[in-house]
């Protein structure tokens, strides 16, 4: 029986082991552990890749989300609208920035529903925080119109979307600020926690830099309360190496997505994410391959019994369903959707044969001939 893990963590290292060992030795021999040239170069290259003015490496994407909110001007008592289909970190960052997270429905593409955003705006709303989910960017035209109409900030959770584009613009480049994740399972992943804050606004960048360095400005003066969050230089060096090959990574993931589409498109019991190039506005990078499936739990067990790993995102709970945190929203579409969602393997260790094996077993489960 073939084994297809959901994510092959050792392969993140072993597939590029010689290069990573070289980087480790180089950084170690220079004693370049904190804030050295590797981090500076990575930040510059990341900003250039995204088409933004500034990038700031931080300790993790959750820190990055909080910093992005605070640096953009979100303050105590504000409300921030976000999709209920997002990681808890999105709401956590809003909470610890002093604001109130307001989860709303997602649309057919599993991304935040602009109509639900419009309906949730109140006099206390300060920002919209769209999650650019699964490697796809939201309809930023619609969200931009809402933000302009009501005088709101847009702060993007682009943790899963490095390189994803909407109408030619990269996720992370639309709002006042954004955060990106370099968690090992991300499309661009390091060997631990890591993240970045990106922005086109020099003042936002300065505030973000101060917040992440104990409130110190560029002259070393303490000008605000801050904390310590920085991307380790070793991680930055490894990320820089991978960023130089990132176009090949995006291309391969889109090939895998196209293969899934070709094999599963006629299976009526499942709903697939949009195929690569299925509309000219979106360029998806397929951080995840999240499907909707009838008899989802039974399918998951069937695949597990045949050596195939799958994952239900966020432990199967949307943000508004976390009643212990005080959420009271009624979001029936998201409730229904979360009974159907499951993610199939999607990573750089997958072969075409692995994808065919996954698809063969899904088709068998639903009674389709090969």
C-alpha positions as CSV (number, residue, x, y, z in Angstrom):
1,X,0.0,0.0,0.0
2,X,1.3,3.4,-0.9
3,X,1.8,6.0,1.9
4,X,0.8,9.6,1.1
5,X,1.2,11.7,4.2
6,X,-0.7,15.0,4.4
7,X,2.6,16.8,4.8
8,X,6.0,15.3,4.7
9,X,7.9,17.4,7.2
10,X,11.3,15.7,6.9
11,X,11.2,16.3,3.2
12,X,11.2,20.0,3.8
13,X,14.8,19.5,4.9
14,X,16.0,16.4,3.1
15,X,14.9,17.7,-0.3
16,X,17.4,20.6,0.0
17,X,19.7,19.2,2.7
18,X,23.0,20.1,1.1
19,X,22.0,23.7,0.5
20,X,20.6,24.1,4.0
21,X,23.7,22.6,5.6
22,X,25.8,25.0,3.6
23,X,23.7,27.9,4.8
24,X,23.8,26.7,8.4
25,X,27.6,26.5,8.3
26,X,28.0,29.9,6.7
27,X,25.6,31.7,9.2
28,X,27.2,29.8,12.2
29,X,30.8,30.6,11.2
30,X,29.9,34.3,10.8
31,X,28.1,34.3,14.2
32,X,25.3,35.9,12.2
33,X,22.3,34.9,14.4
34,X,20.3,38.1,15.0
35,X,19.7,40.9,12.6
36,X,22.5,40.4,10.1
37,X,22.7,40.9,6.3
38,X,20.8,37.7,5.5
39,X,17.7,39.2,7.1
40,X,18.1,42.6,5.5
41,X,18.5,41.0,2.1
42,X,15.6,38.7,2.6
43,X,13.3,41.6,3.6
44,X,14.4,43.5,0.5
45,X,13.8,40.6,-1.8
46,X,10.5,39.8,-0.2
47,X,9.3,43.4,-0.6
48,X,10.4,43.3,-4.3
49,X,8.7,40.0,-4.9
50,X,5.4,41.3,-3.5
51,X,5.7,44.8,-5.2
52,X,5.5,46.6,-1.8
53,X,7.8,49.2,-0.3
54,X,8.6,47.5,3.0
55,X,8.9,44.1,4.6
56,X,9.8,43.4,8.2
57,X,10.7,39.9,9.4
58,X,9.0,38.9,12.7
59,X,9.0,35.9,15.0
60,X,5.7,34.4,13.7
61,X,2.7,35.3,11.7
62,X,0.5,35.8,14.8
63,X,2.8,38.5,16.0
64,X,2.8,39.8,12.5
65,X,-1.0,40.1,12.4
66,X,-1.1,41.9,15.7
67,X,1.7,44.3,14.7
68,X,0.1,44.9,11.3
69,X,-3.2,45.9,13.1
70,X,-1.5,48.1,15.7
71,X,0.8,49.8,13.2
72,X,-2.1,50.5,10.8
73,X,-3.9,52.3,13.6
74,X,-6.4,49.8,15.1
75,X,-6.9,50.6,18.8
76,X,-8.8,49.6,21.9
77,X,-12.6,49.5,21.4
78,X,-12.5,49.1,17.6
79,X,-14.2,46.4,15.7
80,X,-12.4,44.4,13.0
81,X,-14.5,42.3,10.5
82,X,-13.0,38.9,9.5
83,X,-14.0,35.7,7.9
84,X,-15.1,32.9,10.3
85,X,-13.2,30.5,8.1
86,X,-9.8,31.4,9.3
87,X,-7.2,30.3,11.8
88,X,-7.8,31.3,15.4
89,X,-4.6,33.4,15.1
90,X,-6.5,36.0,13.0
91,X,-9.0,36.6,15.8
92,X,-6.4,36.3,18.5
93,X,-4.4,39.1,16.9
94,X,-7.4,41.4,16.8
95,X,-8.2,40.6,20.4
96,X,-4.7,41.4,21.7
97,X,-4.6,44.5,19.6
98,X,-7.4,45.7,21.8
99,X,-10.2,45.4,19.3
100,X,-13.2,43.1,18.9
101,X,-13.1,40.4,16.2
102,X,-16.4,40.2,14.3
103,X,-16.6,37.0,12.3
104,X,-18.8,36.8,9.2
105,X,-19.8,34.3,6.5
106,X,-17.5,33.1,3.8
107,X,-18.7,32.8,0.2
108,X,-18.7,29.9,-2.3
109,X,-14.9,30.2,-2.8
110,X,-14.4,29.8,1.0
111,X,-13.1,33.3,1.3
112,X,-14.8,36.2,3.1
113,X,-18.1,37.2,1.6
114,X,-18.1,41.0,0.8
115,X,-21.9,41.2,1.2
116,X,-21.5,39.8,4.8
117,X,-18.8,42.3,5.4
118,X,-21.0,45.2,4.3
119,X,-23.8,44.0,6.6
120,X,-21.5,43.8,9.6
121,X,-20.2,47.4,9.5
122,X,-21.1,49.5,12.6
123,X,-20.0,52.9,13.8
124,X,-17.3,51.1,15.8
125,X,-15.9,49.2,12.8
126,X,-12.3,50.3,12.1
127,X,-10.9,47.6,9.7
128,X,-11.6,44.7,7.5
129,X,-9.2,41.8,7.8
130,X,-9.6,39.4,4.9
131,X,-7.9,36.1,5.1
132,X,-6.3,35.3,1.7
133,X,-7.1,31.6,2.3
134,X,-5.6,28.4,0.9
135,X,-3.4,30.4,-1.6
136,X,-6.2,32.4,-3.1
137,X,-6.7,36.2,-2.8
138,X,-10.2,37.6,-2.0
139,X,-12.2,39.9,-4.2
140,X,-10.2,42.9,-3.2
141,X,-12.2,45.2,-5.5
142,X,-15.4,44.6,-3.6
143,X,-13.7,44.8,-0.2
144,X,-11.9,48.0,-1.3
145,X,-15.2,49.6,-2.3
146,X,-16.7,48.8,1.1
147,X,-13.6,50.1,2.9
148,X,-13.7,53.4,0.9
149,X,-17.4,53.8,1.5
150,X,-17.1,53.5,5.2
151,X,-13.6,54.9,5.8
152,X,-12.2,51.6,6.9
153,X,-8.7,50.2,6.9
154,X,-7.8,46.9,5.2
155,X,-5.3,44.8,7.0
156,X,-4.7,41.5,5.2
157,X,-4.1,38.1,6.8
158,X,-1.9,36.8,3.9
159,X,-0.4,34.0,5.9
160,X,-1.3,31.4,3.3
161,X,-1.0,33.4,0.2
162,X,2.6,34.4,-0.7
163,X,2.6,34.9,-4.4
164,X,-1.2,34.7,-4.9
165,X,-2.5,37.5,-7.0
166,X,-5.8,39.3,-7.7
167,X,-5.8,41.2,-11.0
168,X,-2.1,41.1,-11.1
169,X,-1.5,42.4,-7.6
170,X,0.0,40.2,-4.9
171,X,-1.8,39.3,-1.7
172,X,-0.4,41.5,1.0
173,X,-0.2,44.6,-1.3
174,X,-3.8,45.9,-1.1
175,X,-4.2,47.2,2.5
176,X,-2.5,49.4,5.0
177,X,-0.5,46.4,6.1
178,X,-0.4,42.6,6.0
179,X,1.2,39.6,7.6
180,X,2.7,36.5,6.0
181,X,3.6,33.2,7.6
182,X,6.7,31.1,7.1
183,X,5.6,28.2,9.2
184,X,7.2,25.0,7.9
185,X,4.1,23.8,6.1
186,X,3.6,27.0,4.2
187,X,4.5,27.3,0.6
188,X,7.6,29.2,1.7
189,X,8.5,27.6,5.0
190,X,11.4,27.8,7.4
191,X,12.6,25.4,10.1
192,X,10.3,26.8,12.8
193,X,8.1,29.8,13.4
194,X,8.6,32.9,11.3
195,X,6.6,35.6,9.6
196,X,6.7,39.1,8.1
197,X,4.8,42.3,8.1
198,X,4.6,44.1,4.7
199,X,3.3,47.5,3.8
200,X,3.5,50.4,1.3
201,X,3.3,53.0,4.0
202,X,6.6,54.2,5.5
203,X,4.9,55.4,8.7
204,X,3.2,52.0,9.2
205,X,6.6,50.3,8.7
206,X,8.3,52.6,11.2
207,X,5.6,51.9,13.8
208,X,5.8,48.1,13.1
209,X,9.6,48.2,13.5
210,X,9.3,50.0,16.8
211,X,6.6,47.6,18.1
212,X,8.9,44.6,17.3
213,X,12.0,46.2,19.0
214,X,10.8,47.1,22.5
215,X,9.4,50.4,21.2
216,X,12.8,51.7,20.0
217,X,12.9,53.9,16.9
218,X,15.7,53.8,14.3
219,X,17.8,56.1,16.5
220,X,17.6,53.6,19.4
221,X,15.2,55.8,21.5
222,X,12.3,54.3,23.2
223,X,9.2,56.1,21.9
224,X,6.4,53.6,22.7
225,X,5.6,50.4,24.4
226,X,6.8,47.4,22.4
227,X,7.9,43.8,22.6
228,X,10.4,41.5,21.0
229,X,9.5,39.8,17.7
230,X,12.1,39.2,15.0
231,X,12.8,36.7,12.3
232,X,16.0,34.7,13.2
233,X,18.8,35.4,10.7
234,X,19.3,31.7,10.1
235,X,15.7,31.3,9.1
236,X,16.0,34.4,6.9
237,X,19.0,32.9,5.0
238,X,17.1,29.7,4.4
239,X,14.0,31.6,3.2
240,X,16.1,33.8,0.9
241,X,17.5,30.7,-0.7
242,X,14.0,29.2,-1.3
243,X,12.5,32.5,-2.4
244,X,15.0,32.5,-5.3
245,X,13.3,29.2,-6.5
246,X,9.8,30.2,-5.6
247,X,8.5,30.5,-9.1
248,X,9.2,26.8,-9.7
249,X,7.4,25.9,-6.4
250,X,4.3,27.9,-7.5
251,X,4.3,26.3,-10.9
252,X,4.5,22.8,-9.5
253,X,1.7,23.3,-7.0
254,X,-0.5,24.6,-9.8
255,X,0.4,21.5,-11.8
256,X,-0.7,19.3,-8.9
257,X,-4.0,21.3,-8.6
258,X,-4.7,20.8,-12.3
259,X,-4.1,17.1,-11.9
260,X,-6.6,16.9,-9.0
261,X,-9.1,18.9,-11.1
262,X,-8.7,16.6,-14.1
263,X,-9.3,13.5,-12.1
264,X,-12.0,14.7,-9.7
265,X,-14.0,17.3,-11.7
266,X,-16.7,14.8,-12.6
267,X,-17.2,13.4,-9.1
268,X,-20.6,15.0,-8.2
269,X,-20.3,14.3,-4.5
270,X,-17.4,16.7,-4.0
271,X,-16.8,20.4,-4.7
272,X,-13.3,21.4,-5.9
273,X,-11.4,24.7,-5.5
274,X,-11.2,26.8,-8.6
275,X,-8.9,25.3,-11.2
276,X,-5.7,27.1,-12.2
277,X,-6.5,29.8,-14.7
278,X,-10.2,29.2,-14.4
279,X,-10.7,33.0,-14.2
280,X,-8.4,35.7,-15.3
281,X,-8.6,37.7,-12.1
282,X,-7.1,35.1,-9.8
283,X,-3.7,33.5,-9.7
284,X,-3.8,30.8,-7.0
285,X,-0.8,29.2,-5.4
286,X,-2.6,26.3,-3.7
287,X,-1.2,26.5,-0.2
288,X,-3.9,24.0,0.5
289,X,-6.2,21.9,-1.6
290,X,-9.5,22.2,0.3
291,X,-12.5,20.3,-1.1
292,X,-16.1,20.0,0.0
293,X,-17.2,16.3,0.4
294,X,-20.4,14.5,1.0
295,X,-19.9,11.9,3.8
296,X,-16.7,13.8,4.7
297,X,-15.9,11.9,7.8
298,X,-16.3,8.5,6.2
299,X,-14.2,9.6,3.2
300,X,-11.5,10.8,5.6
301,X,-11.4,7.4,7.3
302,X,-11.5,5.5,4.0
303,X,-8.4,7.4,2.8
304,X,-6.6,7.0,6.1
305,X,-7.1,3.2,5.9
306,X,-5.4,3.3,2.6
307,X,-2.4,5.3,3.8
308,X,-3.6,8.8,2.7
309,X,-3.4,11.7,5.1
310,X,-6.0,14.4,5.0
311,X,-6.7,17.3,7.4
312,X,-9.8,19.3,8.5
313,X,-8.7,22.8,8.8
314,X,-8.8,24.6,12.2
315,X,-9.7,21.3,14.0
316,X,-13.1,21.5,12.3
317,X,-14.2,24.7,14.1
318,X,-14.9,28.1,12.5
319,X,-14.2,31.2,14.6
320,X,-17.8,31.9,15.4
321,X,-18.2,28.4,16.8
322,X,-15.7,29.1,19.6
323,X,-18.3,29.9,22.2
324,X,-15.8,29.9,25.0
325,X,-14.4,33.1,23.5
326,X,-17.7,34.8,23.6
327,X,-18.8,34.7,20.0
328,X,-22.6,34.8,19.5
329,X,-22.8,35.1,15.7
330,X,-25.2,32.9,13.7
331,X,-23.6,31.9,10.4
332,X,-25.6,29.1,8.9
333,X,-23.7,28.8,5.6
334,X,-20.3,28.5,7.4
335,X,-21.8,26.0,9.8
336,X,-23.0,23.9,6.9
337,X,-19.7,24.2,5.0
338,X,-17.7,23.1,8.0
339,X,-19.5,19.7,7.9
340,X,-18.1,19.2,4.4
341,X,-14.6,20.6,4.3
342,X,-11.4,18.5,4.1
343,X,-8.0,19.1,2.7
344,X,-6.2,16.7,0.4
345,X,-2.4,16.4,0.3
346,X,-0.8,19.4,-1.5
347,X,3.0,19.8,-1.1
348,X,6.2,19.7,-2.9
349,X,7.0,16.1,-1.9
350,X,4.0,14.8,-3.9
351,X,4.5,12.9,-7.1
352,X,2.0,12.7,-9.9
353,X,1.5,9.1,-9.0
354,X,0.7,10.1,-5.4
355,X,-2.1,12.4,-6.7
356,X,-3.4,9.6,-8.9
357,X,-3.4,7.3,-6.0
358,X,-5.4,9.8,-3.9
359,X,-7.9,10.4,-6.7
360,X,-8.3,6.7,-7.5
361,X,-9.3,6.1,-3.9
362,X,-11.7,9.0,-3.8
363,X,-13.3,7.8,-6.9
364,X,-13.6,4.3,-5.5
365,X,-15.2,5.6,-2.3
366,X,-18.0,7.3,-4.3
367,X,-18.4,4.4,-6.7
368,X,-16.8,5.8,-9.8
369,X,-14.9,3.7,-12.3
370,X,-11.3,4.7,-13.0
